[in-house]
Amino acid sequence: MSEQKKKKYNEKEFLSVIPEAMPAQDDQQSIPLRETVFLTLRKLILTGKLDPGERLTEVRLGKILGTSRTPIREAIRKLEIEGLVTITPGSGARVAKITEGDLQDVMEVRSTLDQLCARLASQRISEEDKKELIKANETFEYSTKFGNEQEIAESDVHFHEVITRAAGNRRLDQVMNGMADTIYRFRYEYIRDDLHYEELIMEHRAICRAILDRDPEQAAAAAKDHIDRQHEFILGQLRKSKSEK
């Protein structure tokens, strides 16, 4: 996993990753089939199981997911609205590629928001949230040593969610939630390369320490450094991928 490799799934391999992408069994029973299909495909895209540029054919996906083409078609249209799929006449639907422009837009906004969250959290964090932040940081470090990519990503999400909650700003929380899925896709691209895990651990520790020390300037600086490093790496991967074509 030290070299990030794009994986093209054959049907057997694709079937093996479907269960982890499907909503929980209880959720499946309470939501319509079309929504289950949508959530499944969405998660496969966000976690990189479906590669940027990969073609999405209704017949193949319907066969794999055990459903007719109609819910597949509806799911693809919803994914297009979310910007996760592009549909081109004569070419069909494909997983949306990550462009340098997309990366720049998302990382500029995320850097600003994460700095604000860290700054506010260092000023407002409660004793209960302090304990939760320490626990979230420990869980993240544990996941980098013993977890899979999805567990690492989810523990990373939780770490940042604790900081957002500790910031104590409801509107900021709403904005962060609105960007969560877009951020997750870029986060997963970074986490797929395990050479960064030690750096991530140190960056999280720096953010955590500054917040617990109630140092707003250092907290914001550590958050900025954290996002800048991710931006630099993913940008390098995009340019490398482009040069290899």
N, C-alpha and C positions, 0 to 999 in steps of 0.2 A: 504493500500500500504506500511505500515511500515515494513511488513514482505515480503521479496521478494519471490514470489511464481511463479513457472513455470506453464504456462497455456497450457493445451492441448485443442485445439479448436475442437469442433464438427462442423459439416457442417454449421449449422445455425450461430454459433459464428464466424466461419471463413469468411462467406459471409459478416458479419457486418464490418470486418476490411479491406476487399478488396478495397472499394472506396478510403480510405485514402492512400492506398499504390499505387494506379494506378497513372500513369502520368497525368498531367493536360489535360483537354479535347482537347485543341488546339494541345498539343504535340502528343496525341494519333492519331490525324488526319494526322500528318506529318511524323510519323515513322511506320515501318512495324509491323504487329501483333506480330511476333516473338520477336521483340525488346520490345514491350509493355509487353508481358508476362515475359520476362527476367527481366525487370526493376521492375515489380510488385513483383515477387518472391524474387528478390534481396533485396528490401526494407523490405519485410516481415521478411526476415532473419536478416537483420541488426538491425531492431527495436525489435527483440525478439518475434515477433508474431508467428514465426515458431521456435520452440525450438531446441537447439543443440541436435542432435541424432534423431530428428523426421523424420519419413519415408516420402518420397515424391513419391507418386504414380501417374503415368501419367493419369490414368483413373479418379481418384478422382479430381486431379487438373484441368484436362481438363473440367470436369463437372462443377466445381465451377467457373472457369474463362470463361466458355462458348466458348471453342475452342477445336480443335482436338488435338490428342496426339503429332502430329509432332512438333508444336512450343513449347510445354511443354518439349519434349525430347531435342530440341535444346537449350532451356533455361537452362535446368539442366546440359548439357554438358559445357556451358559457365560458369555456376556457379562453376562447378568442377575445371575449369581452374583458376578461381579466388580464389580457396581455401575455398569457402563457402559451398560446397557440396562434399561428398565423395560417390563414387560408388563402391560397392563391388559385384563381381559376385555371383549370387545366393541369395543375400540379397537386391540388388537394391540400390537406391539413398537415402541418408539421409543428413540432415543438419549437416555440420561439427561441431564436438564438439570443445569447447575451452579447450585446454590443458594447463597445467602449463608451458610447454615449449613455447607454442604460446604466452602466457601472458608475460613471461619473455622477449622474443625476442622483442615484440611490445613495451612494457613499457620501456625497456632499450633505444630503439631508440627514442621513443617519449620524454622521459625525457631529453635526450641530445638535441634534436631539440627544444623543448619548452624552455629550458634554454637559448639556443642560440638566439631564437626569442625574448625572454624577455630582454636579455642583449643588443642586437642590437637596439631593439625598444626604450629602455631607453636612448640610445645615439642619435638616429636619428628621433624620433617621431616629426611630424610636428604639428603645432597648430590645423590644421584641423583634424588630426588623434587623437589628444588629446580629442577633443570634441566628436569624434566618439567612442572612447574607453569609455569615461564616460557614453555616451548614451547606449552603448552595455552592460556595467556593470549594469546599471539601468534596462534595459530591461530583463536581466537575472534574477535579483532579483525579478522583478515583475512576471516573468513566474513561479518562484518556489512557489509563493503564489497563483496565479490564473490560471496558465496554466496546460495543460496535459503533459504527459511524452515527447511526440514528440516536443511540443513547448519549453519545457525546454531544450531538447537536441539541438534543432536548435538554440536557443539563446546562448547556451554554445558554439556551433560551431562558431557562428558569433563573439562572444567575442574573441576567439582565432584567428580567421581569421583577425580581426582588428590588433591584435598584430603582426601577421605574416606580414601583409602589412606594418605596421609601421617600421618593421625591415629593409625594403628597400633593400632586397637581392632577386633578381629574381630567382636565382637557388634554394635558400632555399624555396622560395614560391612553386616552382615546386615539390620539394621533399615532402613538406607537403601535397600538393594536391594529390600526388601519394599515400600517406598513409591514406588519408582522410576516405575512406570507412572502412578500417581495424580498424582505431582508433574509428570510430563511433560505431562499434559493441561493443567494450569494454566500451566506454562512456555510451552507453545505459544500459549496465548491471549495471553500478554504479548508474545511475539516477533512475532506477526502484525502488530503496529503498529511500523513502523520509526522512529517519532519517538523511541523509547526507546533506540535503539542507542548513541548517544553517552553516555547516562546509564549504560547497562549496562557500557560499556567502562570508564568512570571507577570504577564500583562494583567491577568485577573487579580493576582495578588497585589499588584501596585494600585489598582483601582479600589480594591477592597480595603487596603491599608489606609489610603487617603480618605476614604469615606468614614471609616471608623475613627480616624484621627480628627475628623471634622475639619478637613483642610480643603475648601472649595476649589482653590486654584490648582492644587496638585491633583485633585480628583478629576477635574476637567481635562487637565493636561494628559493624565494617564488614559482617560477615555479616548481622547483624540489620537494618541499614539497607537492605541489598540486598533482603531478603525483605519488609520493611515496604513498600517502594516498589511491589513487585509486587502485594502484597495490596491496597494503596490503589487502584492502577490497575484491577485486575480487578473489585474491588468497585464502582468507578464505572461500569464497562462493564455490569455486571449490572443496576445500578439504572437506567442509561440505557435499556437494552433493555427493562426492565420498564415504564418510563414511556412508551415509544413504542408499547406494545401497547394 
